[in-house]
Every structure is written in structure tokens, then in C-alpha cells.
Amino acid sequence: MRKLAATLCALALLSTGAQAQTIKDFLAIAMKKWTAPFEPFQLIGNIYYVGTDGIAVYVIKTSQGLILMDTAMPQSTGMIKDNIAKLGLKVADIKIILNTHAHLDHTGGFAEIKKETGAQLIAGERDKPLLEGGYYPGDEKNEDLTFPPVKVDRTVKEGDKVTLGDTTLIAHATPGHSPGCTSWEMTVKDGSQDREVLFFCSGTVALNRLVGQPTHAGIVDDYRATYAKVKAMKIDVLLGPHPEVYGMQAKRAQQIKDASPNPFVKPGENATYVATLSEDFDKQLAKQTAALEKK
């Protein structure tokens, strides 16, 4: 959990209203890991990891084509497409693109891949204006946080289903990190067993303002409702937008050594992780409140 704590602390520094130069400095440091290559692999069942060393991107193989979950920074789009090809899959077979949240490190390749494949882009309804505007909520004019705008073909809310061939994903509204933050749940086969998988949107404070002029209306209540919802879910495999959310690298190293049992199967990990997020949130809320009161 040390890497997770370090990441949360780094992001927290920015959540207190840092200067634009600080954001640039942070992104310059983060980019080294966010754009570093990582060998693609089959994670579990029909789910494949095709992201970078610091940003998670997934492909779900179905009987009628591929579902792409998120992308990475714009400059990593070529790498993502190469990773898909390395697995013997075809970018042209991408029929659906799903988004967890509309931040530049997870949306950078949407416009290019959508144009190339004609795939349908699906996202949480409250994130639609962000995706189509290519901006960070509450900081619309900050060019350091912009990304190529992309048309959203369908929006989802709590409980909506997305089906392609033999695979169905259920949308869960988990706002806070972004207004329309959407986590996706599906069932996969792990040998003879069914496993519940959650692609958790995110729950870090990151650049968000919680008080004063909050990044979006109701943000504090959104975060707390999300923590309660995800903590109560019965999940066997926790996945997330960044590898450190679920210790991807260590689990992958273990998987290479011994794939049985699959190290990514860890029931209850979501509750443990969310408890850490909730504690950090309370600290950041207190810090931001104190900083506002001093003004």
C-alpha cells in the first residue's frame, strides 16, 4: 500500500488549489510512468490488459467483437493499438468504447480510435459535456488538462446494461472523482467458476475542489455515496484506472510464475481499498476546509 499512499499524497497536493505551474510539474513527473510501456496480457477470462505502466486500459473480447475500456494519454494511443495487436486482436474489431471518467489520462485516444473504428462511445451521462468539450470540470480553460473532444453516442446511469455478443456489463454511477464517474461490473469465467469483476472508476480527490467553489455541485455527498456503494459490493476481482489501485504489477509477476489460482482474484479487496480512499478523503476535506477558513 506504500505506492498507493504515495500516489494519493501526490494528488492531494494538487487538490488544495495549486498553481498551474505545479500542475505542469506534476504532469511532467507522472508522464514518465503514464507513458512507459507494459507488456499486454490476459488478465482473467476474456479481459486483457493493454495499458501502459501507469495507466490502465482494458480490452474485453466478445463473440461479436471487442469492447475497449478507456485509453491513456493522447501520445500513447499508438502504443495501445500495438498492444492490442500483440495479443492477436484487431483494433478494427472494436465495436464499443466504454469510459470510466472524463479525465485526459483516460480519454486521450478516444477521438482517434473512434474515428478509425466507428465504434460507439458510451459514458456516464454527467460526463458527456466533459468528453464532448475536452476539458476538466471546474477548470475548463486550463489547457494542461484538455484532451481531444469526442462525440458520446450513448449515456448511461445506474443499472444500465451494455451488451456485445455474449458479454454484458452493468453501469454503476460512482460520482465524485468526476461528475459522471461510472464503474463497470461484469461476470467472467475463471476455470469452472464465475467471478464478479469491477472496473472501479476512481475515488481519489486528485485535482478536485471539495469546498468553496467545488469542482462540481454536490461533490462531497457524491464521494461519500460512492465509497458506501462500492464497499458494499461483492466483488472477486477489483480493477481500476491506474495499476496501483489493485497492485497490478505484483499480481502480474505472480501470474507469470504461477497462474493458478489467478492472483487477480481477491474477494473483498474493493472494501479494503475504498476504506483507504475514504480516510484520505476526510483528510483532504479537512485540509481544504482549513485553508478556506484562513482566507
ZIPEKA-V715567 format. One record per backbone hydrogen bond with DSSP energy under -1.0 kcal/mol. NH is the residue of the N-H (numbers start at 1). CO is the residue of the C=O. Records with the same first field share a line. If there is no record, write none. Layout:
NH = CO + CO
This chain:
5 = 1
6 = 2
7 = 3
8 = 4
9 = 5
10 = 6
11 = 7
12 = 8
13 = 9
15 = 11
17 = 14
23 = 19
24 = 20
25 = 21
26 = 22
27 = 23
28 = 24
29 = 25
30 = 26
31 = 27
34 = 30
35 = 31
41 = 49
43 = 47
44 = 47
47 = 44
48 = 59
49 = 41
50 = 57
52 = 55
53 = 36
56 = 241
58 = 69
59 = 48
60 = 67
61 = 46
62 = 65
65 = 62
66 = 93
67 = 60
68 = 96
69 = 58
70 = 98
71 = 106
76 = 73
77 = 74
80 = 76
81 = 77
82 = 78
83 = 79
84 = 80
85 = 81
86 = 82
88 = 85
89 = 84
93 = 90
94 = 91
95 = 66
96 = 66
97 = 120
98 = 68
99 = 122
103 = 101
106 = 103
108 = 72 + 104
110 = 107
113 = 109
114 = 110
115 = 111
116 = 112
117 = 113
118 = 114
120 = 95
122 = 97
123 = 154
125 = 156
127 = 124
131 = 127
132 = 128
133 = 129
134 = 130
135 = 130
139 = 136
142 = 139
143 = 141
145 = 142
147 = 134
150 = 131
153 = 121
154 = 121
156 = 123
159 = 171
160 = 157
162 = 169
164 = 167
167 = 164
169 = 162
170 = 185
171 = 160
172 = 183
174 = 181
176 = 178
181 = 178
182 = 100
183 = 172
184 = 199
185 = 170
186 = 197
188 = 195
190 = 193
193 = 190
195 = 188
197 = 186
198 = 237
199 = 184
200 = 198 + 239
208 = 205
213 = 211
215 = 209
219 = 216
222 = 218
223 = 219
224 = 220
225 = 221
226 = 222
227 = 223
228 = 224
229 = 225
230 = 226
231 = 227
232 = 228
235 = 233
236 = 196
237 = 196
239 = 198
245 = 242
246 = 243
248 = 243
251 = 247
252 = 248
253 = 249
254 = 250
255 = 251
256 = 252
257 = 253
258 = 254
265 = 262
266 = 236
268 = 235
269 = 266
272 = 268
273 = 269
274 = 270
275 = 271
276 = 272
277 = 273
278 = 274
279 = 275
280 = 276
281 = 277
282 = 278
283 = 279
284 = 280
285 = 281
286 = 282
287 = 283
288 = 284
289 = 285
290 = 286
291 = 287
292 = 288
293 = 289
294 = 290
